[in-house]
Amino acid sequence: MNSLNSEAFTLLGQHILWSDMLGNVFGLAALALGWRRSLWTWPVQFVSGLILFAAFYGHLTGSAGKQAVVMAVAVYGFWQWRRGKGAAGGHISPRFATWRERAAMLAAAALGTVAVALLFTAYPSLSWDPWPDAYIFVGTIVAMYAQAKGMTEFWIAWLLVDVVGVPLNFANGYAFSGFVYVIYGALVLWGMRDWWLRSREAARPVLEGAPA
């Protein structure tokens, strides 16, 4: 772990750590595989979470906790997609969340963020910046849960997490994470478009007498 947290190179005056770089490279690969609806997105996401956990542990508690959640949900997501309803050839069929599911996820995100932030505030050793850390921690749980369930809205959840995650990474010296999140943003937008079109097609009613 110490060797992973050593400096790989310097970019634009920023010190790039091996763990930061490798974890985010795997994260990019996982996101691309998620876009393609491949079952392999989950094992790759697990490896990314493991490496980034080593990078953040002891410094950014919320981000480290986020990676622990990433690994746990990656196991759940793999199981969920493997048994996936309508799966074929290792791929899943995306869908839109119901309004009830959207309301439940929004409520869970809001209440969870407040609860975790209050915990971090009560125990300052857990985080030097409780609210952003809590937002990232809880937002990641919601995003990955939605992804595991095949909900197209998980892309929107990732965008909302990245809005806070990018400046937080730059502010704490994880420059490679900040740079990579710019690429994440582009992949998320393209992936969201692809899943959105597929979900809309799946939700379209088949006319009577027309071939399914």
N, C-alpha and C positions, 0 to 999 in steps of 0.2 A: 504493500500500500504506500509506503514512503517513496519508493521509486516512481510509482504512478503520480504522486503529487510533486514530483520534481519538474523543473522547467524544461519544456521542449524547445522553445525558441521565443524570440521577441518579435512582435508585430505592431508597428506604429507606436512604439514605446510601451506596449502592453506585454506583460510576461505571460506566455501561454503555457499552461500546465498540461502534462501528458494526460492526466485523468480527465481534465476539462475537454481536451481535444478528442480523445478516443470515445468518451461517453457520448459526446454530441454527434460524432460521425455515425455511431451505432443508432443514435436517436433519429438522425436523418433517414437512415436506411429503414428503420421501423416505420417512420411516417410514410415513406414512399410505398412500403409494402401494405400499410393500412389503406392507402389510396387505392391500391390494386386489389384490396379485399383478400389478401393472402393470409393464411393461417400463420405463416412465418413471422408476421409482424410482432407476435407476442413473445416468442423466444428472443428475438433481437431486441425488443423493448426491455426484456428482463436483464439482458447483459448490459444495456445502456444504463439502466437504473442502478445496477450493482457498481459500475465504474464511477458514476456520478455521486453515488452515496459516499464512496471513499473520498471524492473530491470535496464534498460539502461538510462531511462529519466533523464536528468540533468547532465549526465556524458559522455556518448558516444552518441553524437547527431546522427551520421550516423547510428549506430546500432539501436538506438531508432526509427529513421526514417524508417529504414529497416523494423522494426516490424509493424509500421503503414501501410507500403505498403503491408506487409504479410497479415494483416487483411483485407485490401481493396481487394486484389487480391483473397483472400480466398472466399470472397463473390462472386466475379466474377467467380472464378473457380467452385464453387458449382453450380451456375446458368448454366455455360457452360456445365459441365458434366451432369447435370440433364436433360438438353435438348439434351444431347450428341448424336451425329450422330453415329448410330450403337451400342448404349448402350443397355445392357441387364442385368437385375438383379442388377442394381446399378453399373455396371462396364462399362468401356469404351474400345474402341479398339485403341491401340496406333498406331502411324504412324511415318514415317520419315518426317522431314521438307523438303520442296523443297529447291533447291539451292538459289532461290530468297528469301525465308524466312530466310535461314541461313545468307545470306549476309545482309539482313535487320536487323537481330538481332545483328550481329557483329558490324554493323555501329552504331546502336542505343546504344550499350554497350560502344563503344569507345567515341562517341560524348557526350553521357550522363555522362560518368565518368569525362571527361574534364570539362563539364559545371558545374556539381555539385561540383567538386574539386575547381574550380575557385570561386564558390559562398562561399564555406567553407573558402577559403583563404581570400576572401574579408571581411568576417565576422568571425573573429577568435573565437568568443564566441560560434559559432555553432559546432566547432570541433577542438580539439587540434592536430589532425593528418588528415588533409583534404583528401589526396589522397587515403589512405586505406579505410577511411570511405566512400568516394564517390564510390570507386570500389565495396565495399560490398553493398551499397545502390542500385546502378544501376544494379549490377549483379543479385541481388535478384529479382528485377522487371523482368528482362529478363528471369530468370529461371522459375519463377512462371507463367509468361505469356505463356511460352512454355509448361509448365505442364498443364495449363488450356486448351490449344489447343490440348493436347494429343500428343505432339511431344516428341519422344524418346530423342532428344538432350537436354531436360531439365536436365537430369542426369549429362551430361557433364558440363552444366552451373553451377550446384550446386557444382561440384568438384572444378571448377575454383574459385568460391566464397570462398569455405572452405580453399583453399590454403592461402588466406590472413586472413580469419576470425579466424582461429585457433590460430596463434601466437598473433593476436591482443587481443583476449579474455584472453589469459594467461598474456599478458603484462599489462592488466588493472584489474587483480584480479578476473576475472570470470573463475576460474579454472575448475568448473564443465562443463561449456560450452566447454572448451578446451578438457577435457577428453571425453565428449560425442561425440565430432566431430570425434574422432577416430572411434567410433562405427558407426557414420553417414557415414564415408568413406567406411566402409565395406558394409553397407546396400545399399549405392549408387551404388557401383560396382555390387552387386548382382542384384539390381533392374534394373540397366542399361542393364545387360546381358539378363534378362527376357524380358524387353520391346524391346530390340534390336532383339531378336529372333522372338518375336511376330510380330514386324513391318516388318521384312524380309519375314516372312511367308505371311503376308497380302499383301505385295508388289509383291509377286511371281505371275506371270500370270498363269491363269488356262488354261490347254491344252484343245483344242476343243474336245468335246466328253467325256471329263473326268468329273466326278462328282465334283461339287463345294464344 
